[in-house]
Amino acid sequence: MYVCDEPTVGLHPHDDQRLINTLTRLRDMGNTVLVVEHDEAMMRSADFIADLGPRAGEHGGQVVAVGTVEDIENSPDSLTGQYLSGRKQVPTPEQRREGNGLSLTVTGARENNLQGIDVEFPLGRLVCITGVSGSGKSSLVYEILYKKLNQRINNGRDLPGKHDDLVGIEGVDKVVKIDQSPIGRTPRSNPATYTGAFTPIRELFANLPESRVRGYKPGRFSFNVKGGRCEACQGEGYNQIEMQFLPRRHRPLRDLPRPPLQPRGAGSDHARQAHRRRAEHDGGYRVRVLHQLPAHRPKLETLRDVGLGYIRLGQPATTLSGGEAQRVKLATELSKRATGKTVYLLDEPTTGLSFEDCAALLGVLHRLVDGGNTVILIEHNIDVMKNADWLIDLGPGAGDKGGELIATGTPEELAEHPSSVTAPYLKAALQQNRTNAAQHPPVEAEELASVV
């Protein structure tokens, strides 16, 4: 038995088929191949699918449907099946943004395998960099574009990759890189501390009458400060066990040495607030907000908007996946006041995301661009390419066979390019979108109101 966890991560659709052919050969030799995957092409190539859900976190963990692709598509309870059958689809904009007329232009890019190319990134748009794995996308976006912007805007010390010049920096006043690195390396780090949502929560409990009588300050309700935290675990909630020649282990602290902090507010004590869910699925996402804290409501709502409504405020950062960590960072940036001249850089943000989560993430990215900002992302996901205002395709191959600028344009324009490896997949996806829209027209507002 071969067990693979999302083997298509980082692969272009052109490479997907090669991987699928390899796994198929393993199966034909009499082996069993078990794959955890979100990729549609991989699902459609499977002999048997087990769909878990119906939602994420505490709202999942059930077997929703099993069988062939057709069985999953026909299951009324499967969210995955609704997307596979076309009854639901990741929305695609009807019109592409024109941008603000400004652009960033990298000239003479020669880092790694880049062939001295000139690339223009239009500002005020959702820009997607495509191409097969190893075609030079990361070298262009992170080694040259990001490091040069960071050097000029933030006085960064990392030297950018080889290139001649970057023109148009005056149209940008802020650059933000959002990657999948962990948001913290200890259990004391969590989504609430990273986004800053715990600060107003601590202030709320410090202002309660009982806290004032006892002389409690906001630090009393922090697990980083002695006094309010549990000293048996130093606020981590876990006991760390050092293992010789092996990675350290964390064991949950099950027996509290003393009762939790007593002052109560917003319906519970401080210890339980840390374990509150951001949202609950109850016939649709129902937002549970601490109405006493209007300052932190936007932070929590953005966590829900990026598809993280199932996580707990105090969930240890060490338990978050790379995709979840990236979305926490994105929610944090989204909750800040945007300048309208910010460039956001993301590297494959849909890694590990289902169709539904991908749709939620794209909604957030479009909000950033609607505010006048620019989002530049490296992506292999066709649903993201279809949502982009502008595509930049590198290739034609990988390594020494790549590093060239193949084509630029809107998704519709790139889909017709004869030399692009991405074009056939993009053209088929756009055609499938039109077919699905014809077979499953959206519910009109009046019809929806009558149903409600």
Residue pairs with C-beta under 8 A, 6 or more apart in sequence:
1 31
1 32
1 33
1 34
2 23
2 26
2 31
2 32
2 33
2 34
3 34
3 35
4 23
4 33
4 34
4 35
4 36
4 37
5 36
6 36
6 37
6 38
6 39
6 351
6 352
7 19
7 23
7 35
7 37
8 16
8 19
8 37
8 39
8 41
8 42
9 348
9 351
9 352
10 133
10 348
10 351
10 380
11 19
11 133
11 380
12 130
12 131
12 132
12 133
12 380
12 421
12 422
13 41
13 380
13 382
13 422
13 425
14 132
14 421
14 422
14 425
15 132
15 133
16 39
16 41
16 42
17 41
19 42
20 41
20 42
20 45
23 33
23 35
23 45
24 45
26 33
27 33
27 47
35 42
35 46
37 43
38 352
38 353
38 354
38 355
40 83
40 84
43 49
43 69
43 72
43 80
43 84
44 69
44 84
46 69
47 68
48 66
48 67
48 68
49 65
49 66
49 67
49 68
49 69
49 71
49 72
50 63
50 65
50 66
51 63
51 64
51 65
51 66
51 72
51 75
51 78
51 80
51 81
52 60
52 61
52 62
52 63
52 64
53 60
53 62
53 64
53 78
53 79
53 80
54 60
54 62
54 64
54 77
54 78
54 79
55 79
55 281
55 310
56 307
56 310
56 357
57 277
57 310
57 311
58 277
58 310
59 280
59 281
59 310
60 310
64 75
64 77
64 78
64 79
64 80
65 71
65 72
65 75
65 77
65 78
65 80
65 81
69 84
72 78
72 80
72 81
72 84
73 81
73 84
73 85
74 81
74 85
75 81
79 88
79 354
79 355
79 356
80 354
80 355
82 88
83 89
83 90
83 355
83 356
86 432
86 435
86 436
86 439
86 440
87 440
88 355
89 433
89 436
89 437
90 355
90 358
90 359
90 362
90 383
90 386
90 387
91 359
91 362
91 387
92 386
92 387
92 430
92 433
93 366
93 387
93 389
96 125
96 389
96 390
96 410
96 411
97 124
97 125
97 126
97 369
97 389
98 124
98 125
99 122
99 123
99 124
99 125
99 389
99 390
100 123
100 124
100 171
100 372
101 124
102 122
102 123
102 124
102 168
102 171
103 120
103 121
103 122
103 123
103 168
103 171
104 120
104 121
104 123
104 145
104 149
104 166
104 167
104 168
104 169
104 171
104 172
104 343
105 118
105 119
105 120
105 121
105 166
105 167
105 168
106 117
106 118
106 119
106 121
106 140
106 144
106 145
106 148
106 163
106 165
106 166
107 118
107 163
107 164
107 165
107 166
107 167
108 116
108 117
108 118
108 163
108 164
108 165
109 116
109 117
109 118
109 119
109 139
109 140
109 144
109 161
109 162
109 163
110 116
110 161
110 162
110 163
111 136
111 139
111 140
111 143
111 144
111 161
111 162
111 163
112 136
112 139
112 143
112 161
112 403
113 134
113 135
113 136
113 139
113 399
113 400
113 402
113 403
114 136
114 139
114 140
114 144
114 161
114 162
114 403
115 403
115 404
117 140
117 403
117 404
117 405
118 405
119 140
119 392
119 405
119 408
120 408
121 127
121 145
121 374
121 376
121 392
122 374
122 389
122 390
123 168
123 171
123 172
123 341
123 343
123 374
124 369
124 372
124 373
124 374
125 369
125 374
125 375
125 388
125 389
125 390
126 365
126 366
126 369
126 375
126 377
126 387
126 388
126 389
126 390
127 374
127 375
127 376
127 377
127 388
127 389
127 390
127 391
127 392
128 376
128 377
128 378
128 379
128 384
128 385
128 388
128 390
128 391
128 392
129 137
129 140
129 141
129 376
129 377
129 378
129 379
129 391
129 392
129 394
130 137
130 379
130 380
130 385
130 391
130 392
130 393
130 394
130 414
130 422
131 137
131 393
131 394
131 395
131 402
131 406
131 421
131 422
132 395
132 396
132 397
132 398
132 402
132 421
133 380
133 398
134 397
134 398
134 399
134 402
135 394
135 395
135 396
135 397
135 398
135 402
135 403
136 394
136 402
136 403
137 378
137 394
138 347
138 378
139 161
139 403
140 394
141 345
141 347
141 376
141 378
142 177
142 345
142 347
143 160
143 161
144 160
144 161
144 162
144 163
144 166
145 166
145 345
145 376
146 175
146 177
146 345
147 156
147 158
147 159
147 160
147 161
148 160
148 163
148 166
148 169
149 166
149 169
149 172
149 175
149 343
150 156
150 158
150 175
150 177
151 157
151 158
151 159
151 160
152 166
152 169
153 169
153 172
153 173
153 174
153 175
154 175
160 166
171 341
172 341
172 342
172 343
172 374
173 339
173 341
173 342
174 339
174 341
174 342
174 343
175 342
175 343
175 345
176 333
176 342
176 343
176 344
176 345
177 345
178 326
178 329
178 330
178 333
178 344
178 345
178 346
178 349
179 326
179 329
179 346
179 347
180 322
180 323
180 325
180 326
180 347
180 351
181 322
181 325
182 317
182 318
182 320
182 322
182 325
183 189
183 191
183 194
183 317
183 320
183 325
183 328
183 329
184 190
184 193
184 194
184 317
184 318
185 317
185 318
186 236
186 316
186 317
186 318
187 236
187 237
187 238
187 250
187 316
187 317
187 318
188 223
188 224
188 235
188 236
188 316
189 316
189 317
189 318
190 274
190 313
190 314
190 315
190 316
190 317
191 197
191 303
191 308
191 311
191 313
191 315
191 317
191 320
191 328
192 198
192 201
192 274
192 313
192 314
194 317
194 328
194 329
194 332
195 299
195 300
195 302
195 303
195 328
195 331
195 332
195 335
196 296
196 299
196 332
197 296
197 299
197 300
197 313
198 222
198 313
199 218
199 296
200 293
200 295
200 296
201 221
201 270
201 273
201 290
201 293
201 296
201 313
202 218
202 219
202 221
202 222
202 270
203 218
204 265
204 266
204 290
204 292
204 293
205 211
205 216
205 218
205 221
205 261
205 263
205 265
205 270
206 216
206 217
206 218
206 220
206 221
208 263
208 264
208 265
210 262
210 263
210 264
211 220
211 263
214 263
216 228
216 261
216 263
219 225
219 227
219 228
220 227
220 228
220 261
221 228
221 261
221 270
222 228
222 229
222 235
223 229
223 230
223 234
223 235
223 236
223 237
224 235
228 261
229 235
230 237
230 253
230 256
230 257
230 258
231 257
232 239
232 253
232 256
232 257
233 239
233 253
236 250
236 253
236 316
237 252
237 253
237 314
237 316
238 250
238 251
238 252
238 253
238 316
239 250
239 251
239 252
239 253
240 248
240 249
240 250
241 248
241 249
241 250
241 251
242 248
243 249
250 318
260 269
260 270
260 271
260 272
261 269
261 270
261 271
262 269
263 269
263 270
265 292
266 273
266 290
266 292
266 293
268 276
273 290
273 313
273 314
274 312
274 313
274 314
275 312
275 313
275 314
276 288
276 312
276 313
277 288
277 309
277 310
277 311
277 312
278 288
278 300
278 303
278 304
278 308
278 309
278 310
278 311
278 312
278 313
279 285
279 286
279 287
279 288
279 304
279 309
279 310
280 286
280 288
280 309
281 309
281 310
285 304
285 309
287 301
287 304
289 297
289 300
289 301
290 296
290 297
291 297
298 335
299 331
299 332
299 335
300 313
302 331
302 332
302 334
302 335
302 364
303 309
303 311
303 328
303 331
305 331
305 334
305 360
305 363
305 364
305 367
306 327
306 328
306 330
306 331
306 334
306 360
306 361
306 364
307 327
307 353
307 356
307 357
307 360
307 361
308 324
308 327
308 328
308 331
311 320
311 324
317 325
320 328
321 352
322 351
322 352
323 349
323 350
323 351
323 352
323 353
326 346
326 349
327 349
327 361
330 346
330 349
330 361
330 364
331 364
333 344
334 364
334 367
334 368
338 368
338 371
338 372
338 373
339 373
340 371
340 372
340 373
341 372
341 373
342 368
342 373
342 374
343 373
343 374
343 375
343 376
344 368
344 373
344 374
344 375
344 376
345 376
345 377
346 365
346 375
346 376
346 377
346 378
347 377
347 378
348 377
348 378
348 379
348 380
348 381
349 361
349 365
349 377
349 379
349 384
350 357
350 358
350 361
350 379
350 381
350 383
350 384
353 361
355 383
358 381
358 383
358 384
359 383
362 383
362 384
362 387
365 375
365 377
365 387
366 387
368 375
369 375
369 389
377 384
379 385
382 425
382 426
382 429
383 429
385 391
385 411
385 422
385 426
385 429
386 411
386 426
386 429
386 430
386 433
388 411
389 410
390 408
390 409
390 410
391 407
391 408
391 409
391 410
391 411
391 414
391 422
392 405
392 408
393 405
393 406
393 407
393 408
393 414
393 417
393 420
393 421
393 422
393 423
394 402
394 403
394 404
394 405
394 406
395 402
395 404
395 406
395 420
395 421
395 422
396 402
396 404
396 406
396 419
396 420
396 421
406 417
406 419
406 420
406 421
407 413
407 414
407 417
407 419
407 420
407 423
408 414
409 417
411 426
411 430
412 430
414 420
414 422
414 423
414 426
415 423
415 426
415 427
415 430
416 423
416 427
417 423
443 451
